[in-house]
Amino acid sequence: MTTLTTSLIAPSIKNRPKWGFVCGRISALEGKLLPREFFPSIIEMHHTEDVFQHLQGTLIEDYLDPGVPWEDFSAVADRCFYDYAVSIRRDCPSPVPADLFLIKNDYLNIKTALAGMEDIRFLPGMIPENTIISILDGEYDDLPPAFRERITGSSINVSEMDQSLSDIFVDGAYLRQMLALASAIDSPLIQTCVRELVSGHVVSALWRVLRQDRDLRQVADYLLPVGDEDLLVLELADIRDPSAWPEIIGGELGDLLSRALQMPFEEQVSTFDLKVTNLVLHMATYARFETSGPERVFDFLMALEAEMQNLKLVVTGKINRIDPDILAQRLRYVNV
């Protein structure tokens, strides 16, 4: 049995003077993060335009041109997060804490390119545009090792995969790069958070594939290797009943999965994803016990990403007239 455990006792962190400048900047930016009570209050507003007035003095304020349609709000929020992540990265002694967030767009770009979608691009992280475009011609030499070496080592022809298999293959490369980045920086807290994110992603990826009625063992081969979670992948792939998975997974993630399975069928996977994200958001806040270090950067970007996702959820939800109670249930954890 594979048992994943998550201790909510903070992994040891220490103050590091060379991170003092960027952490001083983050201390100022943290003061502009939206408090927990902000989101329920704007959910209850009757007019979307009223939300704009309540975003004055926040981190996204400078991105809200009164002439921008509310339908474009998601792109505006994405640009806000991206610009802060790139700017903070420049101030960091190591790019790792920011890269852990920026590479997400890179792998979304890889997915769209492999699907032959030339006109869809996400803001680039570490991979330049011309490298993404080269995928359309079947050229992968300049892609990260996490992606490239898996193709070379296994003689895999990505162009012959259907989109579902292609997506899970890219997911595996993304998770491997996450783990490689985390291992490249001396931070037990960041490494613990990343491992939990990777483990949660492994479970939800297999769960989604199972709902497509595919052979999990075949799919698992495209996802592997994912570090210490290889055994977990193989064990879950042998069991087609998700209700048996919590016992195999164990620990915090097993408990979260058990709770997600109690939700209506169509909400189970998304509920699990949200619970994993909220767990890691909570874990990351232990960084606030230190004065300076990469953990402060990681925690701030986790919090900023959660804020942008919550704003996108509320604004698009109000535009589409989604029930306020449903919006409130889908908010990410905020500890401000």
Residue frames relative to the residue before (quaternion, step in Angstrom):
aa qw qx qy qz dx dy dz
M 1.0000 0.0000 0.0000 0.0000 0.00 0.00 0.00
T 0.2889 -0.7407 0.5812 0.1738 3.56 -0.99 0.89
T 0.0538 -0.8073 0.5876 0.0141 3.57 -0.74 0.98
L 0.1733 -0.7690 0.6100 0.0808 3.53 -0.77 1.11
T 0.0598 -0.8071 0.5869 0.0211 3.56 -0.79 0.93
T 0.1135 -0.7689 0.6271 0.0508 3.52 -1.10 0.77
S 0.1793 -0.7784 0.5929 0.1019 3.55 -0.66 1.07
L 0.3077 -0.7522 0.5532 0.1833 3.55 -0.85 0.94
I 0.4570 0.5956 -0.4899 0.4432 3.55 1.24 0.43
A 0.4960 -0.7052 0.4117 0.2951 3.56 -0.64 1.10
P 0.4446 -0.6428 0.5458 0.3020 3.59 -0.95 0.83
S 0.6161 -0.5843 0.3670 0.3799 3.58 -1.04 0.69
I 0.0012 -0.7709 0.6364 -0.0260 3.55 -0.97 0.94
K 0.1342 -0.7998 0.5825 0.0541 3.56 -1.12 0.59
N 0.5298 -0.6315 0.4613 0.3281 3.54 -1.14 0.60
R 0.0948 -0.7996 0.5929 0.0102 3.57 -0.92 0.95
P 0.4317 -0.7579 0.4243 0.2434 3.59 -0.34 1.25
K 0.6522 0.5392 -0.3474 0.4040 3.62 0.93 -0.75
W 0.6520 0.4780 -0.3167 0.4961 3.58 1.26 -0.25
G 0.3850 0.7798 -0.4386 0.2266 3.56 1.31 -0.02
F 0.6619 0.5255 -0.3282 0.4220 3.60 0.90 -0.88
V 0.7158 0.4402 -0.2743 0.4676 3.58 0.72 -1.03
C 0.6564 0.5058 -0.3227 0.4573 3.60 1.04 -0.67
G 0.5773 0.5500 -0.3722 0.4750 3.57 1.19 -0.49
R 0.6430 0.5093 -0.3112 0.4799 3.55 1.02 -0.81
I 0.6614 0.5098 -0.3076 0.4561 3.56 0.96 -0.88
S 0.5916 0.5676 -0.3694 0.4375 3.60 1.05 -0.68
A 0.6630 0.4878 -0.2983 0.4831 3.57 1.03 -0.79
L 0.6721 0.5010 -0.2991 0.4560 3.59 0.95 -0.87
E 0.5986 0.5801 -0.3628 0.4166 3.58 1.05 -0.72
G 0.6153 0.5719 -0.3397 0.4231 3.56 1.13 -0.63
K 0.6963 0.4466 -0.2708 0.4923 3.58 1.25 -0.32
L 0.4465 0.6703 -0.4738 0.3562 3.59 1.23 0.05
L 0.5041 -0.6772 0.4526 0.2871 3.55 -1.01 0.82
P 0.4526 -0.7020 0.4772 0.2733 3.61 -0.90 0.88
R 0.7138 -0.4844 0.3140 0.3965 3.53 -1.28 0.46
E 0.7090 0.4843 -0.2719 0.4346 3.57 0.91 -0.90
F 0.4971 0.6824 -0.4240 0.3278 3.59 1.23 -0.28
F 0.7075 0.5097 -0.2829 0.3995 3.57 0.78 -1.04
P 0.6461 0.4834 -0.3513 0.4749 3.66 0.86 -0.72
S 0.6383 0.5443 -0.3395 0.4255 3.59 1.04 -0.71
I 0.7151 0.4232 -0.2850 0.4778 3.62 0.90 -0.77
I 0.5347 0.5964 -0.4146 0.4318 3.58 1.19 -0.36
E 0.7039 0.4764 -0.2583 0.4591 3.57 1.03 -0.80
M 0.5002 0.6541 -0.4406 0.3575 3.62 1.19 -0.15
H 0.4463 -0.7259 0.4666 0.2371 3.56 -1.01 0.85
H 0.7783 0.2649 -0.1361 0.5527 3.59 1.11 -0.61
T 0.5149 -0.6635 0.4518 0.3010 3.55 -0.86 1.00
E 0.6166 0.5741 -0.3474 0.4117 3.58 1.04 -0.76
D 0.5927 0.5842 -0.3680 0.4147 3.59 1.13 -0.56
V 0.5669 0.6041 -0.3802 0.4112 3.56 1.17 -0.58
F 0.6047 0.5897 -0.3500 0.4050 3.58 1.00 -0.85
Q 0.6631 0.5186 -0.3074 0.4436 3.57 0.90 -0.90
H 0.7046 0.4650 -0.2643 0.4663 3.57 1.06 -0.71
L 0.6328 0.5168 -0.3417 0.4645 3.59 1.27 0.01
Q 0.3985 0.6974 -0.4919 0.3359 3.57 1.23 0.27
G 0.8030 0.2585 -0.2048 0.4963 3.57 -0.94 0.90
T 0.5909 0.5594 -0.3748 0.4443 3.60 1.27 0.12
L 0.7066 -0.4757 0.3193 0.4152 3.56 -1.28 0.16
I 0.7052 0.4573 -0.2713 0.4691 3.59 1.10 -0.55
E 0.4031 0.7616 -0.4524 0.2297 3.59 1.23 -0.25
D 0.6969 0.4968 -0.2862 0.4308 3.61 0.81 -0.99
Y 0.6685 0.5003 -0.2969 0.4632 3.59 1.21 -0.32
L 0.6389 0.5488 -0.3122 0.4396 3.56 1.28 -0.22
D 0.0827 -0.7805 0.6195 -0.0150 3.53 0.01 1.34
P 0.5091 -0.6719 0.4338 0.3182 3.61 -0.74 0.97
G 0.6684 0.5141 -0.3046 0.4428 3.60 1.17 -0.48
V 0.5452 0.6191 -0.4023 0.3971 3.59 1.24 -0.18
P 0.4406 -0.6955 0.4917 0.2835 3.63 -0.75 0.98
W 0.5585 -0.6105 0.4398 0.3492 3.57 -1.06 0.71
E 0.5726 0.5992 -0.3811 0.4097 3.57 1.16 -0.52
D 0.6814 0.4681 -0.2790 0.4886 3.60 1.23 -0.45
F 0.3684 0.7799 -0.4598 0.2113 3.57 1.27 0.03
S 0.6201 0.5568 -0.3594 0.4198 3.61 0.95 -0.77
A 0.6619 0.4934 -0.3039 0.4756 3.59 0.96 -0.85
V 0.6247 0.5348 -0.3341 0.4605 3.58 1.06 -0.74
A 0.6690 0.4930 -0.2978 0.4697 3.59 0.92 -0.89
D 0.6319 0.5248 -0.3303 0.4650 3.59 1.03 -0.76
R 0.6545 0.5053 -0.3087 0.4700 3.58 0.97 -0.84
C 0.6211 0.5432 -0.3414 0.4501 3.59 0.99 -0.77
F 0.6774 0.4763 -0.2980 0.4748 3.59 0.82 -0.96
Y 0.6551 0.5357 -0.3100 0.4334 3.56 0.88 -0.98
D 0.6799 0.4984 -0.3008 0.4460 3.59 0.82 -0.96
Y 0.6596 0.4893 -0.3159 0.4751 3.59 0.97 -0.79
A 0.6482 0.5215 -0.3251 0.4496 3.60 0.94 -0.84
V 0.6693 0.4893 -0.2976 0.4733 3.60 0.94 -0.89
S 0.6633 0.5090 -0.3047 0.4562 3.57 0.94 -0.86
I 0.6621 0.4929 -0.2997 0.4783 3.58 0.94 -0.89
R 0.5966 0.5793 -0.3541 0.4279 3.58 1.03 -0.76
R 0.6442 0.5364 -0.3205 0.4411 3.60 0.99 -0.83
D 0.7067 0.4634 -0.2570 0.4689 3.59 1.09 -0.66
C 0.6060 0.6030 -0.3441 0.3882 3.60 1.24 -0.28
P 0.5169 -0.6204 0.4890 0.3299 3.61 -1.07 0.68
S 0.7616 0.1328 -0.0904 0.6278 3.58 1.21 -0.57
P 0.4249 -0.7250 0.4766 0.2582 3.62 -0.91 0.82
V 0.4253 0.7672 -0.4300 0.2137 3.59 1.24 -0.36
P 0.6827 0.4910 -0.3460 0.4161 3.69 0.63 -0.90
A 0.6865 0.4533 -0.2869 0.4908 3.60 1.02 -0.75
D 0.6384 0.5491 -0.3341 0.4235 3.58 0.96 -0.82
L 0.5742 0.5977 -0.3772 0.4133 3.58 1.10 -0.62
F 0.7064 0.4104 -0.2467 0.5212 3.58 1.19 -0.53
L 0.6792 0.5277 -0.2973 0.4146 3.57 0.94 -0.87
I 0.6352 0.5548 -0.3527 0.4055 3.61 1.03 -0.66
K 0.4893 0.6593 -0.4468 0.3555 3.62 1.16 -0.32
N 0.6736 0.4848 -0.2948 0.4737 3.59 0.92 -0.89
D 0.5903 0.5794 -0.3682 0.4246 3.58 1.05 -0.72
Y 0.7280 0.4318 -0.2506 0.4698 3.55 0.82 -0.96
L 0.5701 0.5328 -0.3864 0.4916 3.59 1.19 -0.36
N 0.6379 0.5158 -0.3189 0.4747 3.58 1.05 -0.75
I 0.6240 0.5235 -0.3388 0.4709 3.58 1.02 -0.76
K 0.6431 0.5278 -0.3275 0.4478 3.59 0.93 -0.85
T 0.6903 0.4743 -0.2968 0.4588 3.58 0.82 -0.94
A 0.6419 0.5189 -0.3286 0.4590 3.60 1.03 -0.75
L 0.6555 0.5042 -0.3136 0.4665 3.59 0.96 -0.84
A 0.6675 0.4805 -0.2913 0.4885 3.57 1.17 -0.60
G 0.5210 -0.6730 0.3918 0.3493 3.58 1.31 0.02
M 0.4795 0.6624 -0.4427 0.3678 3.59 1.26 0.32
E 0.1869 -0.8411 0.5021 0.0741 3.56 -0.06 1.31
D 0.7393 0.4563 -0.2300 0.4386 3.57 1.08 -0.68
I 0.6360 0.4918 -0.3397 0.4880 3.61 1.27 0.16
R 0.1220 0.7951 -0.5827 0.1155 3.56 -0.61 1.13
F 0.2655 -0.7217 0.6171 0.1668 3.53 -1.13 0.78
L 0.6443 -0.5139 0.3758 0.4237 3.57 -1.17 0.42
P 0.4430 -0.7379 0.4385 0.2588 3.64 -0.70 1.03
G 0.3162 -0.7343 0.5684 0.1943 3.55 -1.16 0.66
M 0.8226 -0.0684 0.1016 0.5552 3.57 0.10 -1.33
I 0.6867 0.4657 -0.2693 0.4889 3.59 1.25 -0.35
P 0.3845 -0.7498 0.4867 0.2304 3.62 -0.61 1.07
E 0.6891 -0.5135 0.3375 0.3840 3.54 -1.27 0.52
N 0.6729 0.5159 -0.3199 0.4228 3.60 0.85 -0.89
T 0.6130 0.5350 -0.3505 0.4639 3.60 1.16 -0.56
I 0.6321 0.5139 -0.3262 0.4796 3.57 1.03 -0.76
I 0.6517 0.5241 -0.3146 0.4490 3.58 0.92 -0.90
S 0.6204 0.5698 -0.3453 0.4137 3.59 1.06 -0.76
I 0.5414 0.6178 -0.4046 0.4018 3.60 1.18 -0.46
L 0.6065 0.5765 -0.3527 0.4188 3.57 1.06 -0.73
D 0.7112 0.4047 -0.2392 0.5227 3.57 1.24 -0.52
G 0.5622 -0.6364 0.3731 0.3738 3.57 1.29 0.24
E 0.5202 0.6223 -0.4197 0.4074 3.58 1.20 0.49
Y 0.0500 -0.8398 0.5392 -0.0388 3.57 -0.62 1.20
D 0.3804 0.7865 -0.4417 0.2042 3.59 1.29 -0.04
D 0.7440 0.4120 -0.2266 0.4747 3.60 1.03 -0.70
L 0.4811 0.6585 -0.4432 0.3722 3.59 1.25 0.12
P 0.6664 -0.5149 0.3402 0.4184 3.62 -1.17 0.44
P 0.6347 -0.5520 0.3825 0.3823 3.61 -1.13 0.62
A 0.5931 0.5919 -0.3700 0.4012 3.61 1.04 -0.73
F 0.7078 0.4004 -0.2389 0.5307 3.57 1.16 -0.61
R 0.7188 0.4997 -0.2596 0.4078 3.55 0.70 -1.17
E 0.7011 0.4913 -0.2888 0.4286 3.60 0.81 -0.97
R 0.6075 0.5479 -0.3613 0.4475 3.60 1.10 -0.57
I 0.6382 0.5117 -0.3251 0.4745 3.58 1.05 -0.71
T 0.6906 0.4909 -0.2760 0.4538 3.55 0.86 -1.02
G 0.7099 0.4947 -0.2709 0.4219 3.55 0.84 -1.01
S 0.7816 0.3214 -0.1626 0.5092 3.58 1.08 -0.66
S 0.3849 -0.7358 0.4695 0.3001 3.58 1.31 0.06
I 0.2697 0.7758 -0.5186 0.2378 3.56 0.96 0.91
N 0.2136 -0.7531 0.6100 0.1234 3.55 -1.00 0.87
V 0.2847 -0.8009 0.5037 0.1543 3.56 -0.11 1.30
S 0.6268 0.5734 -0.3436 0.4004 3.58 1.02 -0.74
E 0.6726 0.4933 -0.2955 0.4657 3.60 1.20 -0.42
M 0.5497 0.6119 -0.4005 0.4038 3.60 1.24 -0.12
D 0.4343 -0.6144 0.5584 0.3494 3.56 -1.21 0.40
Q 0.7121 -0.4954 0.2736 0.4155 3.58 -1.20 0.40
S 0.6188 0.5574 -0.3527 0.4266 3.59 1.02 -0.73
L 0.6883 0.4558 -0.2784 0.4909 3.58 0.90 -0.92
S 0.6187 0.5460 -0.3385 0.4522 3.57 1.03 -0.78
D 0.6545 0.5190 -0.3116 0.4530 3.58 0.95 -0.88
I 0.6949 0.4623 -0.2981 0.4632 3.58 0.87 -0.87
F 0.5851 0.5506 -0.3679 0.4681 3.59 1.15 -0.55
V 0.6636 0.4826 -0.2980 0.4878 3.59 0.96 -0.86
D 0.6012 0.5541 -0.3566 0.4522 3.60 1.04 -0.72
G 0.6462 0.5247 -0.3224 0.4506 3.58 0.95 -0.86
A 0.6559 0.5031 -0.3078 0.4711 3.58 0.98 -0.85
Y 0.6262 0.5399 -0.3234 0.4603 3.58 1.04 -0.82
L 0.6836 0.4786 -0.2902 0.4684 3.58 0.86 -0.93
R 0.6323 0.5200 -0.3397 0.4631 3.61 1.01 -0.71
Q 0.6699 0.4824 -0.3146 0.4686 3.58 0.95 -0.77
M 0.5839 0.5597 -0.3664 0.4599 3.59 1.09 -0.64
L 0.6865 0.4824 -0.2788 0.4671 3.56 0.85 -0.99
A 0.6481 0.5169 -0.3194 0.4591 3.59 1.00 -0.81
L 0.6427 0.5129 -0.3250 0.4672 3.59 0.96 -0.81
A 0.6738 0.5040 -0.3059 0.4453 3.58 0.84 -0.95
S 0.6709 0.4977 -0.3053 0.4572 3.58 1.00 -0.77
A 0.6327 0.5642 -0.3242 0.4199 3.58 1.23 -0.42
I 0.7313 0.3388 -0.2351 0.5433 3.59 1.24 -0.04
D 0.4481 -0.7041 0.4904 0.2510 3.56 -0.96 0.90
S 0.4359 0.6666 -0.4908 0.3531 3.54 0.14 1.31
P 0.2970 -0.7762 0.5299 0.1688 3.61 -0.20 1.22
L 0.6333 0.5405 -0.3462 0.4324 3.60 1.00 -0.75
I 0.6730 0.4780 -0.3003 0.4779 3.60 0.84 -0.94
Q 0.6557 0.5170 -0.3204 0.4473 3.59 0.91 -0.86
T 0.6466 0.5101 -0.3211 0.4676 3.59 1.00 -0.79
C 0.6562 0.5111 -0.3104 0.4602 3.58 0.92 -0.89
V 0.6711 0.4945 -0.3050 0.4604 3.58 0.89 -0.90
R 0.6317 0.5296 -0.3446 0.4492 3.60 0.95 -0.77
E 0.6552 0.5008 -0.3187 0.4672 3.58 0.99 -0.79
L 0.6357 0.5185 -0.3292 0.4677 3.59 0.99 -0.78
V 0.6579 0.5058 -0.3053 0.4670 3.57 0.95 -0.89
S 0.6563 0.5095 -0.3150 0.4587 3.59 0.88 -0.91
G 0.6637 0.5018 -0.3053 0.4630 3.57 0.93 -0.88
H 0.6507 0.5132 -0.3153 0.4623 3.57 0.99 -0.83
V 0.6090 0.5528 -0.3461 0.4515 3.59 1.03 -0.77
V 0.6777 0.4952 -0.2929 0.4578 3.57 0.86 -0.98
S 0.7117 0.4508 -0.2809 0.4597 3.60 0.77 -0.96
A 0.6069 0.5496 -0.3603 0.4470 3.62 1.07 -0.65
L 0.6787 0.4690 -0.2879 0.4864 3.58 0.90 -0.90
W 0.6245 0.5513 -0.3329 0.4418 3.58 1.04 -0.77
R 0.6631 0.4964 -0.3026 0.4715 3.58 0.94 -0.87
V 0.6495 0.5109 -0.3145 0.4672 3.56 0.98 -0.82
L 0.6186 0.5479 -0.3372 0.4511 3.58 1.02 -0.80
R 0.6691 0.5020 -0.2984 0.4595 3.58 1.00 -0.76
Q 0.6198 0.4973 -0.3427 0.5011 3.57 1.29 -0.15
D 0.4165 -0.7406 0.4266 0.3097 3.55 1.40 0.11
R 0.3760 0.7133 -0.4959 0.3223 3.56 0.98 0.92
D 0.5878 -0.5496 0.4594 0.3759 3.53 -1.34 0.29
L 0.3563 -0.7764 0.4801 0.1992 3.58 -0.35 1.23
R 0.6383 0.5399 -0.3461 0.4258 3.59 0.99 -0.69
Q 0.6323 0.5075 -0.3332 0.4812 3.56 1.07 -0.68
V 0.6721 0.5051 -0.2905 0.4568 3.56 0.92 -0.94
A 0.6119 0.5739 -0.3487 0.4178 3.57 1.01 -0.82
D 0.6198 0.5638 -0.3430 0.4248 3.58 1.03 -0.72
Y 0.6708 0.4817 -0.2987 0.4784 3.57 1.10 -0.65
L 0.6494 0.5193 -0.3125 0.4593 3.58 1.16 -0.54
L 0.6659 0.5276 -0.2945 0.4375 3.58 1.02 -0.82
P 0.6322 -0.1709 -0.7470 -0.1144 1.52 -2.29 1.06
V 0.1186 -0.7749 0.6161 0.0769 3.56 -1.21 0.58
G 0.7148 -0.4899 0.2645 0.4231 3.56 0.71 1.13
D 0.8498 -0.1321 0.1172 0.4967 3.53 -1.00 -0.90
E 0.6473 0.5440 -0.3266 0.4222 3.60 1.19 -0.29
D 0.3513 0.7550 -0.4942 0.2498 3.62 1.23 0.14
L 0.6681 0.4990 -0.3079 0.4580 3.59 0.88 -0.92
L 0.6221 0.5400 -0.3394 0.4541 3.58 1.03 -0.79
V 0.6357 0.5337 -0.3263 0.4524 3.59 0.92 -0.92
L 0.6947 0.4855 -0.2796 0.4511 3.57 0.83 -1.00
E 0.6551 0.5072 -0.3190 0.4603 3.58 0.99 -0.78
L 0.6739 0.4823 -0.3031 0.4706 3.59 0.90 -0.89
A 0.6348 0.5565 -0.3308 0.4218 3.58 1.04 -0.76
D 0.6628 0.5030 -0.3031 0.4647 3.59 1.19 -0.42
I 0.7282 0.3717 -0.2136 0.5347 3.59 1.27 -0.21
R 0.2166 -0.8213 0.5202 0.0892 3.58 -0.50 1.19
D 0.6209 0.5131 -0.3462 0.4810 3.58 1.25 0.23
P 0.3327 -0.7838 0.4859 0.1971 3.63 -0.24 1.21
S 0.5796 0.5931 -0.3895 0.4007 3.60 1.12 -0.47
A 0.6540 0.4855 -0.3103 0.4901 3.60 1.26 -0.34
W 0.5364 0.6769 -0.3876 0.3223 3.59 1.20 -0.31
P 0.6136 0.5738 -0.3909 0.3760 3.68 0.85 -0.73
E 0.6520 0.5100 -0.3263 0.4564 3.60 0.97 -0.78
I 0.6414 0.5136 -0.3214 0.4707 3.59 1.05 -0.75
I 0.6948 0.4780 -0.2731 0.4628 3.57 0.90 -0.95
G 0.1340 -0.8302 0.5268 0.1234 3.57 0.87 -0.95
G 0.7721 0.4065 -0.2538 0.4173 3.54 -1.36 -0.15
E 0.8125 -0.2521 0.2009 0.4857 3.55 -1.30 -0.45
L 0.6808 0.4973 -0.3071 0.4415 3.58 0.85 -0.92
G 0.6139 0.5393 -0.3435 0.4629 3.56 1.05 -0.70
D 0.6502 0.5060 -0.3098 0.4746 3.58 1.00 -0.83
L 0.6486 0.5145 -0.3231 0.4585 3.59 0.96 -0.83
L 0.6475 0.5140 -0.3184 0.4640 3.57 1.01 -0.81
S 0.6174 0.5458 -0.3431 0.4508 3.59 1.00 -0.80
R 0.6808 0.4820 -0.2905 0.4688 3.56 0.94 -0.89
A 0.6399 0.5268 -0.3298 0.4519 3.58 1.00 -0.78
L 0.6395 0.5458 -0.3208 0.4361 3.59 1.05 -0.75
Q 0.6161 0.5469 -0.3441 0.4505 3.59 1.23 -0.29
M 0.5650 0.5973 -0.3783 0.4252 3.57 1.29 -0.19
P 0.6595 -0.4579 0.3805 0.4590 3.61 -1.25 0.18
F 0.6814 -0.5440 0.3013 0.3859 3.57 -1.05 0.82
E 0.7309 0.4561 -0.2582 0.4372 3.58 0.74 -1.02
E 0.6977 0.4595 -0.2704 0.4785 3.61 1.23 -0.27
Q 0.4733 0.7360 -0.4158 0.2479 3.58 1.21 -0.31
V 0.7074 0.4602 -0.2856 0.4542 3.60 0.73 -1.01
S 0.6772 0.4829 -0.3031 0.4651 3.59 0.87 -0.89
T 0.6130 0.5369 -0.3451 0.4657 3.59 1.10 -0.65
F 0.6470 0.5094 -0.3197 0.4688 3.57 0.95 -0.84
D 0.6366 0.5295 -0.3287 0.4541 3.59 0.91 -0.87
L 0.6685 0.4978 -0.2991 0.4645 3.57 0.91 -0.92
K 0.6595 0.5122 -0.3173 0.4495 3.60 0.93 -0.83
V 0.6366 0.5095 -0.3316 0.4746 3.60 1.02 -0.75
T 0.6458 0.5149 -0.3200 0.4642 3.57 0.92 -0.89
N 0.6759 0.4943 -0.2993 0.4574 3.58 0.89 -0.88
L 0.5988 0.5520 -0.3561 0.4581 3.58 1.09 -0.68
V 0.7022 0.4558 -0.2709 0.4752 3.58 0.85 -0.96
L 0.5922 0.5493 -0.3667 0.4616 3.60 1.06 -0.64
H 0.6605 0.4967 -0.3012 0.4757 3.57 0.98 -0.83
M 0.6473 0.5209 -0.3176 0.4571 3.59 0.93 -0.88
A 0.6655 0.5389 -0.3089 0.4139 3.58 0.93 -0.91
T 0.5931 0.6025 -0.3712 0.3840 3.59 1.10 -0.55
Y 0.5007 0.6373 -0.4415 0.3849 3.62 1.21 -0.20
A 0.5370 0.6345 -0.3978 0.3883 3.59 1.21 -0.40
R 0.6059 0.5966 -0.3538 0.3895 3.58 1.13 -0.51
F 0.5527 0.5963 -0.3984 0.4245 3.56 1.30 -0.03
E 0.6864 0.4502 -0.2857 0.4946 3.59 1.24 -0.22
T 0.5172 -0.6340 0.4809 0.3152 3.55 -1.28 0.37
S 0.8075 -0.0820 0.0894 0.5772 3.59 0.86 -0.89
G 0.3940 0.6859 -0.5449 0.2780 3.51 -1.12 0.76
P 0.6810 -0.5027 0.3319 0.4165 3.60 -1.19 0.30
E 0.5679 0.6130 -0.3821 0.3947 3.57 1.17 -0.56
R 0.6204 0.5445 -0.3464 0.4456 3.60 1.04 -0.75
V 0.6383 0.5161 -0.3207 0.4726 3.59 1.03 -0.78
F 0.6581 0.5155 -0.3015 0.4585 3.56 0.90 -0.98
D 0.6686 0.5025 -0.3002 0.4586 3.59 0.86 -0.95
F 0.6634 0.5027 -0.3207 0.4520 3.60 0.88 -0.87
L 0.6853 0.4724 -0.3005 0.4658 3.59 0.87 -0.87
M 0.5858 0.5405 -0.3717 0.4759 3.60 1.11 -0.56
A 0.6880 0.4844 -0.2785 0.4631 3.57 0.90 -0.96
L 0.6594 0.5018 -0.3118 0.4649 3.59 0.97 -0.83
E 0.6355 0.5176 -0.3290 0.4690 3.58 0.97 -0.80
A 0.6423 0.5132 -0.3195 0.4711 3.60 0.98 -0.83
E 0.6401 0.5270 -0.3264 0.4538 3.58 0.98 -0.83
M 0.6754 0.4870 -0.3011 0.4648 3.58 0.87 -0.92
Q 0.6472 0.5103 -0.3214 0.4663 3.59 0.99 -0.79
N 0.6436 0.5135 -0.3221 0.4673 3.59 0.99 -0.78
L 0.6533 0.5048 -0.3186 0.4656 3.59 0.95 -0.83
K 0.6385 0.5167 -0.3231 0.4700 3.58 0.97 -0.84
L 0.6400 0.5370 -0.3189 0.4477 3.55 0.96 -0.90
V 0.7064 0.4708 -0.2737 0.4522 3.57 0.80 -1.03
V 0.6953 0.4771 -0.2960 0.4488 3.60 0.77 -0.98
T 0.6993 0.4394 -0.2881 0.4846 3.61 0.79 -0.93
G 0.6139 0.5516 -0.3441 0.4477 3.57 1.11 -0.64
K 0.6668 0.4833 -0.3053 0.4781 3.56 0.97 -0.80
I 0.6149 0.5416 -0.3473 0.4561 3.59 1.02 -0.76
N 0.7583 0.3696 -0.1864 0.5036 3.58 0.99 -0.89
R 0.4459 -0.7414 0.4131 0.2845 3.56 1.33 0.32
I 0.2327 0.7683 -0.5526 0.2242 3.56 0.91 0.96
D 0.6041 -0.5938 0.3977 0.3525 3.54 -1.02 0.84
P 0.5320 -0.6601 0.4285 0.3124 3.63 -0.83 0.97
D 0.6312 0.5381 -0.3461 0.4385 3.61 0.99 -0.72
I 0.6402 0.5124 -0.3256 0.4707 3.58 1.04 -0.76
L 0.6332 0.5267 -0.3287 0.4621 3.60 0.97 -0.81
A 0.6578 0.5208 -0.3129 0.4451 3.58 0.89 -0.93
Q 0.6612 0.5204 -0.3091 0.4433 3.60 1.00 -0.78
R 0.7242 0.4536 -0.2357 0.4628 3.57 1.14 -0.61
L 0.4313 0.7022 -0.4630 0.3264 3.59 1.26 0.07
R 0.4289 -0.6777 0.5334 0.2687 3.55 -1.11 0.72
Y 0.6605 -0.5341 0.3796 0.3666 3.51 -1.30 0.54
V 0.0482 -0.7777 0.6268 0.0076 3.57 -0.96 0.91
N 0.0272 -0.7967 0.6037 -0.0062 3.57 -0.85 0.96
V 0.3911 0.6785 -0.5124 0.3523 3.55 0.57 1.24
